[in-house]
Amino acid sequence: MDRQLAEYASSNGRQDERTEAEIDAAIHASFDMVDEAFGCPLCGNCVMDKLVWSSDYEHITCAACGITYTPGE
């Protein structure tokens, strides 16, 4: 996702192009993030709003890719 934003910024003719690190910082500041250890093991998503706990609070479903996983395993 970060690479896509950088490519979009450079292809969009922006004059104030940012480095990938600056884009990463802006993304992380915009969203509540979980620790990478608890993020999606398939796609790496760490955005809290896209990680949905099951009703038993034992599993998480990633809204970005659809996988259901047990956090920390």
Secondary structure, 3 states (H helix, E strand, C coil): CHHHHHHHHHHCCCCCCCCHHHHHHHHHHHCCECCHHHCCCCCCCCEHHHEEECCCCCCEEECCCCCEECCCC
